[in-house]
């Protein structure tokens, strides 16, 4: 799918950050975009901004962790717009989660949003995408944290590793269909991910400060790429039909070191050269 005129995209986490950046880029190329987000005020503002820019944009308030709510929104979207051509499972959160002293509530929230949000999106939209017989895309937002574990962020890393694995399975199952799959694996992007606790479902845990997240917020501000640059990477990846959408060349040694450890440890069960 390289011509977006007349196509429809459903984008979670669409009111800000990566979701809004990708929605704008695709909308400028002729796609009708449905922004889904848990924050009504921010969502309305984002939708109005895109419409003022001449983009056909619509809004749906949605908690992607709520399977019933997701199903209702999907039915409404399909009834109004027909089959969705582009599904961007992008909504994500981050919570502090050390292995000792972490809260189970944070783990459940992170996994429900970051993993089950992706599962719900595919479950609700993929059948109609396949039934349409038209080319389409499913892009799932993981992270470079889906390829390298980071101390203190266990739930986030676990969820993003899960999204990478889920996406690999989805790609294999859709290999003989017109639906392409990609998994987005950025490092630092200038978004509000470090402020995600503002939407924690437990009011007593929402909005609290955390040293790890405060550090991430500072690094994002200093080193993060723009959402516009990220969106261009996504569109280029779609044009080139790239599966792993990486964004930061300078993080390759981190991934290469992990792959090297895997190769070395796998050697223990491989036949020895005679």
C-alpha positions, 0 to 999 in steps of 0.5 A, a space after each residue: 500500500 503506497 497510495 493512501 488516498 481514500 484509505 482509512 487508518 485507526 490509530 491508538 494513542 493518537 491524541 499525541 506523540 507518535 500516534 498523532 505524528 503518524 496520523 498527520 503524516 498519513 492524513 497529509 497523504 490522503 488517509 482518513 484517520 481515526 484517532 483513539 485515545 484515553 484522554 478526551 480533552 487532548 483527543 478533541 484538541 488533536 482532532 481539531 488541529 488535524 481538521 484545521 490542516 485539511 485532514 479528515 480526522 475523527 475521534 474515539 475515546 478508548 481505553 485499549 485495555 478494555 476489550 468490550 469498549 474496544 469491540 464497540 469502537 471497532 464496530 462503530 468504526 467499521 459501520 461508519 468507514 468500512 474496512 480499516 486499511 491501516 491499524 496502528 497499535 500504538 498506545 503504550 504506557 510505562 511504569 516503574 517496575 523493579 523486580 523487588 519492591 515493584 507493584 503488581 498493579 503497575 505490572 497489570 496496567 502495563 501489560 494490559 495496555 501495551 500487550 493486550 491493547 495490541 491483541 484487542 486491536 488485531 482481534 477487532 479489526 483484522 478479520 474485516 481487513 482480510 475480508 476486504 481483500 485489499 492491501 493493508 498494514 498492521 503496525 505495532 509499537 514496541 520499542 528498542 526496549 523490546 530487544 534489550 532489558 533495562 534495569 528498573 523497567 521490567 514491566 515495560 521491557 517485558 511488554 515490549 519483548 512480547 509485542 515484538 514476538 507477537 508481531 513476528 507471529 502475526 507476520 508469519 500468519 499473514 504471509 500469504 495475505 495482502 496485509 503487511 506487518 511491521 513492529 516499530 522499535 524506536 529508542 528516544 522519541 520526544 513524547 510524554 511516555 515518561 508521564 504515562 502514570 497520569 493515566 494509571 487506573 488506580 488514582 492512588 498510584 497516578 501522578 506519582 514521581 519516580 526517579 527512573 521515569 524522571 531520568 527518562 524524561 530528561 533524556 527524551 528532552 535532550 536526545 529524543 528525535 521528533 515525532 515528525 522524524 519518527 513518522 517519516 521513518 514509519 512511512 519509509 518503512 511501509 514503502 520499503 516493506 520493512 518489518 523491524 522499524 528501527 530508528 536510532 543507528 547509535 543504539 546498534 551496539 546495544 542490540 549487537 551485544 545481546 545478539 552476540 551473547 545469544 550466539 555465544 551461549 547457543 554454542 554450548 549445544 552446537 556440534 563442535 568442529 572436528 
